Amino acid sequence: MMNGEQRELFSRFPLFFRAMHHPESYPANISHFGIQCGVGWYPIIEVLARDVEFELRALWREQLQSPEKIADMDRALLSGRVPYPTLPVCTDISQVAGELKLVVLNGYMCPPDVWTRISASVEIAVATARCVCESCGNPGTLRDVYWHRVYCDKCVDPAVESDCAISPGSSS
């Protein structure tokens, strides 16, 4: 189920999250399940989305200023020889074994230097999430017990209310 923070991210970065807005064109986990990690990582995802959205907008602006590139794209689409997708797109964001998993597909019209910057942004986001609590966003560490998650001490060991405990000698 999508929360308000997800909706806000998806609306602020429509090119990066276009799989969410157009599931018929982009069969992807994100279009069916949304973001599948704790809200503590949302600020990390927002920074990544902002950086990639900037790159995609600049790239699209460049394409629009060059009619021959648009003609090349139309010719390729018409002939059916275009690989999928045209521009990079986010297809999945989840937590797997305590790591932020971000799947961003490259686009056939994405120049190598732009793809290198996008890939670097993804790597930074994944690395940053390794030390941020997935639940609250405070500094955290990987909890490698029967589950693998990055949590802070507060989110792992919440305070237990004392009135729930039965004291010795009390009647029940």
VMD Tcl script that draws the C-alpha trace (Angstrom):
set ca {
  {0.00 0.00 0.00}
  {1.38 3.38 -1.00}
  {1.74 6.01 1.71}
  {1.61 9.78 1.29}
  {5.39 10.10 1.29}
  {5.63 7.69 -1.65}
  {2.98 9.60 -3.57}
  {4.94 12.81 -2.95}
  {8.20 11.26 -4.23}
  {6.49 9.84 -7.30}
  {4.85 13.16 -8.16}
  {8.00 15.26 -7.63}
  {10.17 13.06 -9.87}
  {7.91 11.93 -12.74}
  {10.67 11.00 -15.22}
  {12.64 8.86 -12.78}
  {9.46 7.20 -11.46}
  {7.57 7.04 -14.76}
  {7.11 3.26 -14.34}
  {4.80 4.14 -11.46}
  {2.77 6.55 -13.58}
  {2.63 4.33 -16.69}
  {2.54 0.68 -15.60}
  {1.24 -0.37 -19.02}
  {4.51 0.81 -20.59}
  {6.85 -0.32 -17.81}
  {6.07 -3.70 -16.29}
  {7.99 -3.24 -13.04}
  {7.81 -4.05 -9.34}
  {7.60 -0.38 -8.42}
  {4.45 0.10 -10.50}
  {2.71 -2.74 -8.62}
  {4.19 -2.60 -5.11}
  {5.61 0.90 -4.71}
  {8.69 1.46 -2.58}
  {9.31 -1.62 -0.45}
  {11.52 -0.35 2.35}
  {11.15 1.64 5.54}
  {10.47 5.37 5.55}
  {13.83 6.03 7.19}
  {15.44 5.50 3.79}
  {13.06 7.84 1.95}
  {15.37 10.89 2.30}
  {18.16 8.84 0.66}
  {15.80 7.84 -2.15}
  {14.72 11.47 -2.54}
  {18.32 12.66 -3.01}
  {18.91 9.95 -5.60}
  {15.64 10.72 -7.42}
  {16.45 14.45 -7.46}
  {19.90 13.83 -8.96}
  {18.63 11.39 -11.58}
  {15.62 13.55 -12.43}
  {18.02 16.45 -13.08}
  {20.07 14.25 -15.44}
  {16.95 13.00 -17.25}
  {15.50 16.48 -17.69}
  {18.81 17.77 -19.07}
  {19.03 14.78 -21.39}
  {15.45 15.20 -22.60}
  {16.00 18.92 -23.17}
  {19.04 18.04 -25.27}
  {16.99 15.55 -27.30}
  {14.27 18.13 -27.97}
  {16.82 20.64 -29.25}
  {18.09 18.15 -31.79}
  {15.40 17.15 -34.32}
  {17.68 14.55 -35.91}
  {17.84 12.65 -32.59}
  {14.05 12.64 -32.38}
  {13.88 11.47 -36.00}
  {16.38 8.69 -35.21}
  {14.27 7.62 -32.24}
  {11.07 7.64 -34.32}
  {12.75 5.64 -37.08}
  {13.98 3.08 -34.57}
  {10.55 2.82 -32.96}
  {8.89 2.45 -36.34}
  {11.23 -0.33 -37.39}
  {10.83 -2.19 -34.09}
  {14.59 -2.32 -33.48}
  {14.68 -0.12 -30.38}
  {15.88 -1.71 -27.15}
  {13.84 -1.05 -24.05}
  {13.71 1.59 -22.47}
  {14.51 4.85 -24.25}
  {15.75 6.74 -21.16}
  {16.80 5.38 -17.75}
  {13.91 4.45 -15.47}
  {13.58 3.18 -11.90}
  {11.86 -0.22 -11.81}
  {12.33 -1.37 -8.21}
  {13.19 -0.01 -4.77}
  {13.27 -2.47 -1.91}
  {15.20 -3.79 1.05}
  {16.99 -7.10 0.56}
  {19.09 -8.67 3.32}
  {19.60 -5.31 5.01}
  {20.61 -3.44 1.85}
  {18.79 -0.85 -0.17}
  {18.13 -2.40 -3.56}
  {17.66 0.10 -6.39}
  {17.04 -1.14 -9.90}
  {17.48 1.52 -12.58}
  {17.43 0.41 -16.20}
  {19.68 2.21 -18.64}
  {18.10 3.68 -21.75}
  {19.42 3.25 -25.25}
  {19.47 7.05 -25.75}
  {21.42 7.67 -22.54}
  {25.01 8.73 -23.24}
  {27.70 6.80 -21.34}
  {28.77 9.84 -19.26}
  {25.19 10.41 -18.06}
  {24.76 6.71 -17.24}
  {28.05 6.80 -15.29}
  {26.73 9.70 -13.17}
  {23.39 7.96 -12.61}
  {25.14 4.72 -11.61}
  {27.37 6.65 -9.20}
  {24.28 8.23 -7.60}
  {22.74 4.78 -7.14}
  {25.95 3.47 -5.53}
  {26.06 6.46 -3.16}
  {22.44 5.86 -2.11}
  {23.08 2.16 -1.44}
  {26.25 2.94 0.54}
  {24.50 5.68 2.56}
  {21.63 3.34 3.49}
  {24.10 0.91 5.08}
  {24.43 3.22 8.09}
  {20.96 4.79 8.28}
  {18.09 3.24 10.24}
  {15.51 2.00 7.78}
  {12.72 2.70 10.24}
  {13.44 6.24 11.51}
  {16.37 7.65 9.48}
  {18.76 8.05 12.42}
  {22.26 6.55 12.30}
  {21.99 2.77 12.37}
  {23.92 -0.45 11.90}
  {23.23 -3.72 10.16}
  {21.51 -6.08 12.58}
  {22.70 -9.50 11.50}
  {20.56 -11.79 13.63}
  {17.66 -13.90 12.35}
  {16.69 -10.90 10.20}
  {19.02 -8.57 8.37}
  {18.03 -4.93 8.70}
  {19.72 -1.61 9.35}
  {18.25 -0.22 12.54}
  {19.29 2.16 15.30}
  {19.37 0.96 18.91}
  {16.09 2.74 19.68}
  {14.18 0.97 16.89}
  {15.62 -2.43 17.78}
  {14.94 -2.24 21.52}
  {11.84 -0.11 22.12}
  {11.03 0.69 25.75}
  {8.62 -1.74 27.38}
  {5.88 -0.19 29.44}
  {6.40 -1.10 33.10}
  {2.68 -1.46 33.88}
  {2.52 -4.50 31.59}
  {4.85 -6.53 33.81}
  {3.49 -8.53 36.71}
  {5.49 -7.92 39.86}
  {6.32 -10.80 42.23}
  {3.78 -11.28 44.97}
  {0.94 -9.59 43.11}
  {-2.29 -11.40 42.53}
  {-3.55 -11.94 39.07}
}
mol new
graphics top color blue
foreach p $ca { graphics top sphere $p radius 0.5 }
foreach p [lrange $ca 0 end-1] q [lrange $ca 1 end] { graphics top cylinder $p $q radius 0.2 }
display resetview
